[in-house]
Amino acid sequence: MVTHLQYPEASYDYGMRSALFCEFRQGIFVFIGVEIFFDFIFSFVFQRNIILLLIKNSSADVLSRISQ
């Protein structure tokens, strides 16, 4: 096992690398969370719009059938 007394720069480098890796991993998780959040919101909004369009189209269809 390499101690930091023998190679101080080696342990420093390793510490920096592991800290950077932790930052990187945390950033990825945050990014994925934000992505999922926006995906959910946009899909909800678009689904609502699609449902409203379907309702409008079907009601227009029904009205045109009644008028005929």
PyRosetta script that sets phi, psi and omega in degrees:
from pyrosetta import init, pose_from_sequence

init()
pose = pose_from_sequence("MVTHLQYPEASYDYGMRSALFCEFRQGIFVFIGVEIFFDFIFSFVFQRNIILLLIKNSSADVLSRISQ")
pose.set_psi(1, 132.6)
pose.set_omega(1, -179.4)
pose.set_phi(2, -87.4)
pose.set_psi(2, 122.4)
pose.set_omega(2, 178.0)
pose.set_phi(3, -93.5)
pose.set_psi(3, 159.5)
pose.set_omega(3, -178.8)
pose.set_phi(4, -74.5)
pose.set_psi(4, -11.8)
pose.set_omega(4, 176.3)
pose.set_phi(5, -73.6)
pose.set_psi(5, -35.4)
pose.set_omega(5, 178.8)
pose.set_phi(6, -73.8)
pose.set_psi(6, -48.2)
pose.set_omega(6, -176.3)
pose.set_phi(7, -129.3)
pose.set_psi(7, 85.2)
pose.set_omega(7, -178.2)
pose.set_phi(8, -63.0)
pose.set_psi(8, -37.4)
pose.set_omega(8, -177.8)
pose.set_phi(9, -69.5)
pose.set_psi(9, -29.6)
pose.set_omega(9, -179.5)
pose.set_phi(10, -67.1)
pose.set_psi(10, -45.6)
pose.set_omega(10, -178.8)
pose.set_phi(11, -67.7)
pose.set_psi(11, -36.3)
pose.set_omega(11, 177.9)
pose.set_phi(12, -62.6)
pose.set_psi(12, -46.0)
pose.set_omega(12, -179.8)
pose.set_phi(13, -60.8)
pose.set_psi(13, -44.3)
pose.set_omega(13, -179.1)
pose.set_phi(14, -63.5)
pose.set_psi(14, -42.6)
pose.set_omega(14, 179.6)
pose.set_phi(15, -61.5)
pose.set_psi(15, -44.0)
pose.set_omega(15, 178.9)
pose.set_phi(16, -61.7)
pose.set_psi(16, -43.7)
pose.set_omega(16, -177.1)
pose.set_phi(17, -64.6)
pose.set_psi(17, -43.2)
pose.set_omega(17, -179.1)
pose.set_phi(18, -67.2)
pose.set_psi(18, -36.4)
pose.set_omega(18, 178.3)
pose.set_phi(19, -65.0)
pose.set_psi(19, -43.4)
pose.set_omega(19, 178.8)
pose.set_phi(20, -63.1)
pose.set_psi(20, -39.7)
pose.set_omega(20, -179.9)
pose.set_phi(21, -63.7)
pose.set_psi(21, -41.0)
pose.set_omega(21, 178.5)
pose.set_phi(22, -62.5)
pose.set_psi(22, -43.9)
pose.set_omega(22, 178.1)
pose.set_phi(23, -58.5)
pose.set_psi(23, -46.6)
pose.set_omega(23, -177.5)
pose.set_phi(24, -60.4)
pose.set_psi(24, -46.7)
pose.set_omega(24, -178.1)
pose.set_phi(25, -63.8)
pose.set_psi(25, -43.2)
pose.set_omega(25, 179.0)
pose.set_phi(26, -61.7)
pose.set_psi(26, -42.7)
pose.set_omega(26, 178.7)
pose.set_phi(27, -60.3)
pose.set_psi(27, -41.0)
pose.set_omega(27, 179.6)
pose.set_phi(28, -63.6)
pose.set_psi(28, -43.2)
pose.set_omega(28, -179.6)
pose.set_phi(29, -63.8)
pose.set_psi(29, -41.8)
pose.set_omega(29, 178.9)
pose.set_phi(30, -62.4)
pose.set_psi(30, -44.1)
pose.set_omega(30, -179.6)
pose.set_phi(31, -60.4)
pose.set_psi(31, -45.6)
pose.set_omega(31, -179.7)
pose.set_phi(32, -63.2)
pose.set_psi(32, -40.9)
pose.set_omega(32, 178.8)
pose.set_phi(33, -61.5)
pose.set_psi(33, -44.0)
pose.set_omega(33, 179.6)
pose.set_phi(34, -63.9)
pose.set_psi(34, -42.8)
pose.set_omega(34, 178.9)
pose.set_phi(35, -57.6)
pose.set_psi(35, -49.1)
pose.set_omega(35, -178.0)
pose.set_phi(36, -62.3)
pose.set_psi(36, -41.0)
pose.set_omega(36, -179.1)
pose.set_phi(37, -60.6)
pose.set_psi(37, -49.8)
pose.set_omega(37, -178.3)
pose.set_phi(38, -68.1)
pose.set_psi(38, -37.2)
pose.set_omega(38, 176.2)
pose.set_phi(39, -56.6)
pose.set_psi(39, -46.7)
pose.set_omega(39, -177.9)
pose.set_phi(40, -61.9)
pose.set_psi(40, -46.6)
pose.set_omega(40, -177.5)
pose.set_phi(41, -63.5)
pose.set_psi(41, -47.0)
pose.set_omega(41, -177.1)
pose.set_phi(42, -66.1)
pose.set_psi(42, -40.6)
pose.set_omega(42, -179.5)
pose.set_phi(43, -64.4)
pose.set_psi(43, -38.5)
pose.set_omega(43, 179.1)
pose.set_phi(44, -63.3)
pose.set_psi(44, -46.0)
pose.set_omega(44, -178.6)
pose.set_phi(45, -62.9)
pose.set_psi(45, -46.1)
pose.set_omega(45, -177.5)
pose.set_phi(46, -68.2)
pose.set_psi(46, -37.0)
pose.set_omega(46, 177.4)
pose.set_phi(47, -61.9)
pose.set_psi(47, -41.5)
pose.set_omega(47, 180.0)
pose.set_phi(48, -62.9)
pose.set_psi(48, -43.2)
pose.set_omega(48, 180.0)
pose.set_phi(49, -62.9)
pose.set_psi(49, -41.7)
pose.set_omega(49, -179.3)
pose.set_phi(50, -64.3)
pose.set_psi(50, -42.0)
pose.set_omega(50, 179.4)
pose.set_phi(51, -63.3)
pose.set_psi(51, -42.1)
pose.set_omega(51, 178.7)
pose.set_phi(52, -62.8)
pose.set_psi(52, -41.0)
pose.set_omega(52, 178.4)
pose.set_phi(53, -62.8)
pose.set_psi(53, -43.0)
pose.set_omega(53, 179.0)
pose.set_phi(54, -61.4)
pose.set_psi(54, -42.2)
pose.set_omega(54, 179.7)
pose.set_phi(55, -63.2)
pose.set_psi(55, -44.5)
pose.set_omega(55, 179.6)
pose.set_phi(56, -61.0)
pose.set_psi(56, -46.9)
pose.set_omega(56, -178.2)
pose.set_phi(57, -63.1)
pose.set_psi(57, -44.2)
pose.set_omega(57, -177.1)
pose.set_phi(58, -67.5)
pose.set_psi(58, -38.3)
pose.set_omega(58, 179.7)
pose.set_phi(59, -67.9)
pose.set_psi(59, -37.6)
pose.set_omega(59, 177.0)
pose.set_phi(60, -64.7)
pose.set_psi(60, -39.4)
pose.set_omega(60, 178.6)
pose.set_phi(61, -62.5)
pose.set_psi(61, -45.7)
pose.set_omega(61, 179.6)
pose.set_phi(62, -62.1)
pose.set_psi(62, -43.8)
pose.set_omega(62, -179.8)
pose.set_phi(63, -62.5)
pose.set_psi(63, -41.1)
pose.set_omega(63, -179.2)
pose.set_phi(64, -67.1)
pose.set_psi(64, -34.7)
pose.set_omega(64, 177.8)
pose.set_phi(65, -67.5)
pose.set_psi(65, -39.0)
pose.set_omega(65, -179.7)
pose.set_phi(66, -66.2)
pose.set_psi(66, -42.2)
pose.set_omega(66, -177.1)
pose.set_phi(67, -68.3)
pose.set_psi(67, -25.8)
pose.set_omega(67, 176.9)
pose.set_phi(68, -78.6)
pose.dump_pdb("model.pdb")
